[in-house]
Amino acid sequence: MTESGAAKILVVDDDPDTQELLREVLNEEGYYVATSGSGEEALKIGERECFDIIISDMKLGPNLNGLDVLRAYKSIQPEPEVILITAFGSMETAIEAVKAGAFDYISKPFKIDEVLLQVHRALENRSLLRENRSLKQQLSNQMQITSLVGRSPGMLEIYKKIAMVSDSRSTVLIYGESGTGKELVAKAIHHNSPRASQRFFAVNCGALAEALLETELFGHVRGAFTGAFESKRGILEEASGGTVFLDEVSEMSPALQVKLLRAIEEQEVRRIGSNQVTRIDLRLIAASNRVLSELVEEGKFRADLYYRLRVVEISIPPLRERREDIPLLVEYFLKRLERERSQSYSVSSQALSALISYHWPGNVRELENALEAAAALNRSGVITLDDLLPKLRPEPKNGDRLEQLHADLPSLDELEKRYLLHVLKVTGDNKARAANILGINRKTLYRMAQRFKLPL
């Protein structure tokens, strides 16, 4: 961005008329525009100026083409979004452009409205990624958000709310299906709050009988009931100064709902069998996989407690509604397995496609368990379709099981290529680190890349 806030765009095209047309149109939209007639000149400009968007023709001249400009900019300026334009569109070229990191790919003759739309989308995407990184950095300063992984709009909203609500003491109500990570969100709020140095307690209200849940929360005095041989402080008292997370709060009985409401409003508790009131300083976070407003209408949940709990509401989308986050989650869980087992793991394209396509009724927890199960019996380090649970595998098309089997049994060369790509991705294309991990020198690394026709 310029000092005035206008986005900076570099137009790279060897046709002066196209350069001038795009410059004029983009200037009218308020963007700062620089132009270049060759790939070489574009790279020189990139050494002294930073851009938000690069718009480049694919066919630039005898030396560097649009893909070369794209790859070079990704190494010297990873931030800009790159839009490629070509008069020779094909599926292969489009796939190559997207794999190289292009934001979009437009065929000539293009419509000005189409270019402006893609520029607008690219800027929105760049802003979203920046905001995502910023919010996650704010949170990770105090706590690594274990398993809270994702760049989807739904996850970004969650990061925003965590960042905004952490400093307050307001009660928070978290909605989400089983396995979506409700407790992880609650922990993130606690560990980024002024109470981070105090204790965090998690209680599953649906896992305990009413009498046991009451004594767990409120405590009891000696002799309060049969078996109460000594006094015991409840969690609400133990957690004073910290945070209590009540999962599946919808399962709490009406009588306990009354006691909980009083504890929240008055910030005081009374142990079972005692007349003495104890003051507490408590931040409460509740969660449910059932819609509490519907339970209120049915008379199964107290309206006053519902409104007290939902001062701030956070809804976690199920995994099937944020499938774009599945590759990130897979990478995250595989890296964790690598640390635990001192073995490198990657996933085949067919297996990853199956994981993305599955509907995940158990959400992130089910995905984590599925990857752990797949890795448990895997020895090659590459998780294929055959390593996945049967329910995760797609039905073979047209009953061609032989073709499906062949797709899941890559050659040694293919495994070597996949592993090389995996190492390069993990190291951020750092050639020295990649060579060190692979146990080879850089010269051998380049020979491998040439053999597999990979750009380095």
C-alpha positions in Angstrom: 0.0 0.0 0.0 1.1 3.6 -0.6 1.1 6.2 2.1 -2.3 7.3 0.9 -3.6 3.8 1.3 -3.9 3.0 -2.4 -3.0 -0.5 -3.5 0.2 -0.8 -5.6 -0.1 -2.8 -8.8 2.6 -3.8 -11.2 1.5 -4.4 -14.8 3.9 -6.6 -16.8 3.2 -6.8 -20.6 5.4 -6.5 -23.7 2.5 -4.8 -25.5 2.6 -1.0 -24.8 -1.1 -0.6 -25.7 -2.1 -3.2 -23.1 0.1 -1.6 -20.6 -1.4 1.8 -21.1 -5.0 0.4 -21.1 -4.5 -1.3 -17.8 -2.7 1.6 -16.3 -5.5 4.0 -17.3 -8.3 1.8 -16.0 -6.6 0.9 -12.7 -5.6 4.5 -12.1 -9.2 5.5 -12.5 -10.1 3.0 -9.8 -7.6 4.8 -7.4 -4.8 2.3 -7.6 -1.1 3.2 -7.9 0.2 1.5 -11.1 3.7 0.8 -12.3 4.4 -0.9 -15.7 7.1 -3.0 -17.2 7.6 -4.3 -20.7 9.7 -7.4 -19.8 10.2 -10.0 -17.1 13.7 -8.8 -16.5 12.6 -5.3 -16.0 9.8 -6.4 -13.7 12.2 -8.2 -11.4 14.5 -5.1 -11.2 11.5 -3.0 -10.2 10.6 -5.7 -7.6 14.0 -5.3 -6.0 13.3 -1.6 -5.1 9.5 -1.5 -4.8 6.9 -3.7 -3.0 3.6 -4.4 -4.7 0.2 -5.7 -3.6 -0.7 -7.2 -6.9 1.2 -8.2 -10.0 -0.7 -8.5 -13.3 1.5 -10.2 -15.9 1.1 -11.5 -19.4 2.2 -15.1 -19.8 4.2 -14.6 -23.0 6.7 -11.8 -22.4 9.7 -12.5 -24.6 12.6 -14.9 -25.3 13.9 -15.1 -21.7 11.4 -14.8 -18.9 7.6 -15.5 -19.2 4.8 -14.8 -16.8 5.4 -18.0 -14.8 9.0 -17.0 -14.4 7.9 -13.6 -13.1 5.4 -15.3 -10.7 8.0 -17.7 -9.3 10.6 -15.0 -8.9 8.3 -12.7 -7.1 7.2 -15.5 -4.8 10.8 -15.8 -3.7 11.7 -12.1 -3.4 8.2 -10.7 -2.4 6.0 -13.6 -1.1 3.2 -11.1 -0.2 1.8 -9.9 -3.7 -1.0 -11.7 -5.3 -0.2 -12.6 -9.0 -2.8 -12.5 -11.8 -1.7 -14.0 -15.1 -3.1 -13.1 -18.5 -2.6 -15.2 -21.7 -3.9 -15.4 -25.2 -3.0 -19.1 -25.3 -5.2 -20.5 -22.6 -5.2 -24.3 -21.9 -6.1 -26.5 -19.0 -2.4 -27.4 -18.6 -1.3 -23.8 -18.5 -4.0 -22.9 -16.0 -3.1 -25.8 -13.7 0.6 -24.9 -13.9 -0.2 -21.2 -13.1 -2.3 -22.1 -10.0 0.2 -24.6 -8.8 2.9 -22.0 -9.0 0.9 -19.8 -6.7 -1.1 -17.5 -9.1 -4.2 -16.0 -7.6 -6.1 -16.2 -10.9 -5.6 -16.8 -14.6 -7.4 -14.7 -17.2 -7.6 -15.5 -21.0 -7.2 -12.8 -23.7 -9.1 -11.0 -25.0 -10.1 -10.0 -21.5 -12.9 -7.8 -20.3 -11.9 -4.8 -18.2 -14.7 -5.6 -15.7 -13.2 -9.1 -15.3 -9.8 -7.7 -14.6 -11.2 -5.2 -12.0 -13.2 -8.0 -10.3 -10.1 -10.2 -10.0 -8.0 -7.3 -8.7 -10.7 -6.6 -6.1 -10.9 -10.2 -5.1 -7.1 -10.5 -4.9 -6.9 -7.5 -2.6 -9.7 -8.9 -0.4 -7.9 -12.2 -0.2 -4.6 -10.5 0.7 -6.2 -8.4 3.4 -7.9 -11.6 4.8 -4.6 -13.5 5.0 -2.8 -10.5 6.6 -5.6 -10.1 9.2 -5.6 -13.8 9.8 -1.8 -13.8 10.5 -2.1 -10.7 12.7 -4.9 -12.1 14.8 -3.2 -15.5 15.2 0.1 -13.8 16.1 -1.7 -11.8 18.8 -3.1 -15.0 20.3 0.2 -17.0 19.9 2.1 -14.4 21.9 0.6 -15.9 25.0 -0.6 -19.3 23.8 -0.1 -21.7 20.9 -3.7 -22.4 19.9 -3.4 -26.2 19.6 -5.5 -27.6 16.8 -7.2 -24.2 16.1 -6.0 -24.4 12.5 -7.6 -22.8 9.5 -7.7 -19.8 7.1 -11.4 -20.1 6.2 -13.6 -17.1 6.8 -15.4 -18.9 9.6 -12.2 -19.5 11.4 -11.0 -15.9 10.9 -14.2 -14.8 12.6 -13.4 -17.0 15.6 -9.9 -15.6 15.9 -11.4 -12.1 15.8 -13.8 -12.8 18.6 -11.2 -14.6 20.7 -8.9 -11.5 20.3 -11.7 -9.1 21.1 -13.4 -10.9 24.1 -10.2 -12.2 25.9 -9.6 -9.0 27.9 -13.1 -8.8 29.3 -14.7 -10.9 32.0 -18.0 -11.4 30.0 -19.5 -14.8 29.9 -19.1 -16.6 26.5 -21.4 -19.2 25.0 -19.7 -21.4 22.4 -21.8 -23.4 19.9 -20.4 -26.2 17.9 -20.9 -29.9 17.0 -19.0 -32.5 18.9 -15.3 -32.5 17.9 -15.2 -29.0 16.5 -12.9 -27.7 19.3 -15.1 -25.8 21.7 -12.7 -26.4 24.6 -9.8 -25.2 22.5 -11.6 -21.9 21.9 -12.3 -21.6 25.6 -8.6 -22.3 26.5 -7.5 -19.7 23.9 -9.8 -17.1 25.5 -8.5 -17.9 29.0 -4.8 -18.0 28.0 -5.1 -14.6 26.3 -6.9 -13.0 29.1 -5.6 -11.2 32.3 -6.5 -14.5 34.1 -3.9 -16.5 32.1 -1.7 -17.1 35.1 -4.7 -18.5 37.1 -6.3 -21.9 36.7 -8.6 -23.2 33.9 -11.1 -25.9 34.8 -13.1 -27.8 32.2 -16.3 -29.7 33.2 -18.5 -31.9 31.0 -22.0 -31.4 32.4 -23.3 -34.3 30.3 -20.8 -36.8 31.6 -21.8 -36.6 35.3 -24.9 -37.5 37.2 -26.8 -34.5 38.7 -25.7 -35.1 42.3 -22.0 -35.7 41.3 -22.0 -32.6 39.1 -23.4 -30.5 41.9 -20.8 -31.5 44.4 -18.1 -31.1 41.7 -19.2 -27.5 41.0 -20.2 -26.3 44.5 -18.3 -28.6 46.9 -19.7 -29.9 50.2 -19.0 -29.9 53.9 -18.3 -32.9 56.0 -21.4 -34.9 56.8 -23.5 -33.2 54.1 -24.5 -36.6 52.7 -23.7 -40.2 53.1 -20.0 -40.7 52.1 -19.1 -37.1 52.7 -16.3 -37.9 55.2 -14.5 -34.6 54.8 -15.2 -31.2 53.4 -14.4 -30.4 49.7 -14.1 -27.2 47.8 -16.0 -27.1 44.5 -14.6 -26.2 41.1 -16.3 -22.8 41.2 -14.5 -22.0 44.4 -11.2 -23.6 43.3 -11.2 -21.6 40.1 -11.7 -18.2 41.7 -9.5 -15.8 39.9 -9.4 -18.0 36.8 -11.9 -19.5 34.3 -14.4 -22.4 34.3 -15.5 -24.0 31.1 -18.8 -25.8 31.3 -19.2 -28.1 28.2 -22.7 -29.4 27.3 -24.3 -27.0 29.7 -27.7 -27.9 28.1 -27.6 -31.2 30.0 -27.6 -29.4 33.4 -30.8 -30.0 35.5 -33.2 -27.1 36.2 -32.2 -27.1 39.9 -28.5 -26.8 39.1 -29.3 -24.1 36.5 -30.8 -22.0 39.3 -27.7 -22.4 41.5 -25.3 -21.7 38.6 -27.2 -18.5 37.7 -26.9 -17.2 41.3 -23.2 -18.0 41.4 -22.6 -16.1 38.1 -24.7 -13.1 39.1 -23.7 -12.8 42.8 -20.1 -14.1 42.3 -20.6 -16.3 45.4 -21.1 -20.0 46.1 -22.3 -22.1 49.0 -21.1 -25.6 49.6 -23.7 -28.4 49.9 -24.7 -28.7 53.6 -23.3 -25.3 54.5 -24.9 -21.9 55.3 -21.7 -20.1 54.7 -21.3 -18.1 51.5 -17.9 -17.8 49.8 -17.1 -14.9 47.5 -15.5 -15.8 44.2 -14.0 -14.0 41.2 -14.9 -16.1 38.2 -15.0 -16.0 34.4 -17.4 -18.5 33.0 -17.4 -20.0 29.5 -20.1 -22.4 28.5 -20.6 -24.6 25.4 -23.3 -26.6 23.8 -24.0 -28.7 20.7 -27.7 -28.0 21.1 -29.4 -24.7 20.4 -30.2 -23.2 23.8 -32.8 -20.8 22.5 -34.9 -23.7 21.2 -34.5 -25.5 24.6 -35.7 -22.3 26.3 -38.8 -22.3 24.1 -39.5 -25.9 25.0 -39.1 -25.1 28.7 -36.0 -27.3 29.0 -33.6 -24.5 29.8 -34.0 -21.4 31.9 -34.3 -18.2 29.9 -32.6 -16.1 32.5 -29.5 -18.4 32.6 -29.5 -18.5 28.8 -29.3 -14.7 28.5 -26.7 -14.6 31.2 -24.5 -17.1 29.4 -24.8 -15.6 25.9 -23.3 -12.2 26.5 -20.8 -13.1 23.8 -21.6 -15.9 21.4 -19.1 -17.9 19.2 -20.2 -20.4 16.7 -17.7 -22.9 15.4 -18.5 -24.2 11.9 -18.4 -28.0 11.4 -15.5 -29.3 9.3 -17.7 -30.1 6.3 -18.4 -26.3 6.0 -14.7 -25.4 6.0 -13.2 -28.1 3.8 -10.5 -25.6 2.6 -9.0 -26.0 6.1 -8.6 -29.8 5.8 -5.2 -29.7 4.1 -3.9 -27.4 6.8 -5.3 -29.6 9.5 -3.8 -32.7 7.9 -0.4 -31.0 7.7 -0.7 -29.9 11.3 -1.6 -33.3 12.7 1.0 -35.1 10.6 3.7 -32.7 11.9 2.6 -33.6 15.4 2.8 -37.3 14.6 6.3 -36.7 13.2 7.4 -35.1 16.5 5.9 -38.0 18.5 7.2 -40.8 16.4 10.4 -39.3 14.9 9.2 -40.3 11.4 8.3 -38.1 8.5 4.8 -38.3 7.0 3.1 -37.0 3.9 -0.2 -37.9 2.3 -0.9 -38.9 -1.3 -3.0 -36.7 -3.5 -5.7 -39.4 -3.7 -5.8 -39.8 0.1 -6.0 -36.0 0.6 -8.8 -35.8 -1.9 -10.7 -38.5 0.0 -10.2 -36.6 3.3 -11.4 -33.4 1.8 -14.5 -35.1 0.3 -15.6 -37.0 3.5 -18.4 -35.4 5.5 -16.7 -35.7 9.0 -19.6 -36.1 11.4 -17.0 -36.2 14.2 -15.3 -33.1 12.9 -11.7 -32.2 13.7 -11.4 -34.8 16.4 -12.5 -37.5 13.9 -9.9 -36.2 11.4 -7.2 -36.3 14.0 -8.1 -39.9 15.0 -8.3 -41.0 11.3 -4.8 -39.7 10.6 -3.4 -41.3 13.8 -4.9 -44.6 12.8 -3.6 -44.3 9.2 -0.1 -43.5 10.5 -0.1 -46.3 13.1 0.3 -49.1 10.5 2.2 -47.1 7.9 5.8 -47.8 7.3 6.6 -45.9 4.1 5.8 -42.4 5.5 3.3 -41.7 2.6 -0.3 -42.2 3.7 -2.3 -43.6 0.8 -6.0 -44.5 0.3 -5.3 -48.0 1.5 -4.1 -46.6 4.8 -7.4 -44.8 5.5 -10.3 -46.4 7.2 -12.7 -48.0 4.6 -15.5 -45.4 5.3 -13.1 -42.6 4.2 -12.3 -44.1 0.8 -14.4 -43.1 -2.2 -16.2 -45.8 -4.2 -14.2 -46.7 -7.3 -15.7 -45.2 -10.5 -17.4 -47.6 -12.9 -16.4 -50.4 -10.6 -12.8 -50.2 -11.9 -11.1 -51.4 -8.8 -7.9 -52.3 -10.6 -7.5 -48.7 -11.8 -8.2 -47.4 -8.3 -5.7 -49.8 -6.8 -3.1 -48.8 -9.3 -3.6 -45.1 -8.3 -2.9 -45.9 -4.7 0.3 -47.8 -5.4 2.7 -45.1 -6.7 6.1 -46.0 -8.2 9.3 -45.5 -6.2 10.1 -42.5 -8.4 6.7 -41.0 -7.6 7.3 -41.6 -3.9 10.7 -39.9 -4.1 9.2 -37.0 -6.0 6.4 -36.6 -3.5 8.8 -36.7 -0.6 11.1 -34.1 -2.2 8.1 -31.8 -2.7 7.0 -32.4 0.9 10.5 -31.5 2.2 10.7 -28.4 0.1 7.3 -27.3 1.3 8.2 -27.9 5.0 11.4 -25.9 4.6 9.8 -23.1 2.7 11.8 -23.9 -0.5 15.1 -23.5 1.5 17.5 -25.6 -0.7 20.2 -25.9 1.9 17.8 -27.1 4.7 16.1 -29.4 2.2 19.4 -31.0 1.1 20.4 -31.4 4.8 17.1 -33.2 5.7 17.4 -35.4 2.6 21.0 -36.3 3.5 22.4 -35.1 0.1 24.4 -32.2 -1.2 22.8 -29.3 -3.1 24.2 -30.5 -6.4 22.3 -33.8 -6.0 19.2 -31.9 -5.0 19.3 -29.9 -8.2 19.8 -33.1 -10.2 16.8 -34.7 -8.5 14.7 -31.6 -9.3 15.8 -31.7 -13.0 14.9 -35.4 -13.2 11.4 -34.8 -11.8 11.1 -31.5 -13.9 10.6 -29.5 -10.7 11.5 -25.7 -10.7 14.2 -24.8 -8.1 
